[in-house]
Amino acid sequence: MLGDILLILLGLVIGVIIGFFVARHIFSKQLKEHPPINEKMIEAMMTSMGRKPSQKQVNQVMKQMTRYM
């Protein structure tokens, strides 16, 4: 009885550890394939909305984006 409970707990702990490393690997792979937004993307977005952004405006948007990520 006690041995069964210990085996279940051991299996859960091992599963959580393996799941953590698999999720971390998948997440880092997705970041490499689809990088987060960069300055050129922000400039293109603002230009498509009909504005010519200055570097200061682009930097402000980048700072706001990194704050919420």
C-alpha positions as CSV (number, residue, x, y, z in Angstrom):
1,M,0.0,0.0,0.0
2,L,2.7,2.5,1.1
3,G,5.0,1.3,-1.7
4,D,2.3,1.9,-4.3
5,I,1.8,5.5,-3.1
6,L,5.5,6.1,-3.2
7,L,5.7,4.8,-6.7
8,I,2.9,7.0,-7.8
9,L,4.6,10.1,-6.2
10,L,7.9,9.1,-7.8
11,G,6.3,8.8,-11.2
12,L,4.6,12.2,-10.8
13,V,7.9,13.9,-9.8
14,I,9.7,12.3,-12.7
15,G,6.9,13.3,-15.1
16,V,7.0,16.9,-14.0
17,I,10.7,17.1,-14.4
18,I,10.6,15.5,-17.9
19,G,7.7,17.7,-18.8
20,F,9.6,20.9,-17.7
21,F,12.6,20.1,-19.9
22,V,10.4,19.1,-22.9
23,A,8.4,22.3,-22.6
24,R,11.5,24.4,-22.3
25,H,13.0,22.8,-25.4
26,I,9.9,23.3,-27.4
27,F,9.6,27.0,-26.3
28,S,13.2,27.8,-27.2
29,K,12.7,26.1,-30.6
30,Q,9.6,28.2,-31.3
31,L,11.4,31.4,-30.3
32,K,14.2,30.6,-32.8
33,E,11.8,29.8,-35.6
34,H,9.5,32.8,-34.8
35,P,11.5,35.6,-33.2
36,P,9.7,38.2,-31.2
37,I,8.9,41.6,-32.7
38,N,11.8,43.8,-33.7
39,E,12.3,47.5,-34.7
40,K,11.9,46.9,-38.4
41,M,8.5,45.2,-37.8
42,I,7.4,48.2,-35.7
43,E,8.5,50.6,-38.4
44,A,6.6,48.6,-41.1
45,M,3.5,48.5,-38.9
46,M,3.6,52.3,-38.3
47,T,4.3,53.0,-42.0
48,S,1.3,50.8,-43.0
49,M,-0.9,52.9,-40.7
50,G,0.2,56.0,-42.6
51,R,2.9,57.4,-40.3
52,K,6.6,57.8,-40.8
53,P,8.0,56.9,-37.4
54,S,11.0,58.6,-35.9
55,Q,13.7,56.5,-34.1
56,K,12.5,57.9,-30.8
57,Q,8.9,56.7,-31.5
58,V,10.2,53.2,-32.4
59,N,12.3,53.1,-29.3
60,Q,9.3,54.0,-27.2
61,V,7.2,51.3,-28.7
62,M,10.0,48.7,-28.2
63,K,10.3,49.7,-24.6
64,Q,6.6,49.3,-24.1
65,M,6.6,45.9,-25.8
66,T,9.5,44.6,-23.7
67,R,7.7,45.8,-20.5
68,Y,4.7,43.6,-21.3
69,M,6.5,40.5,-22.4
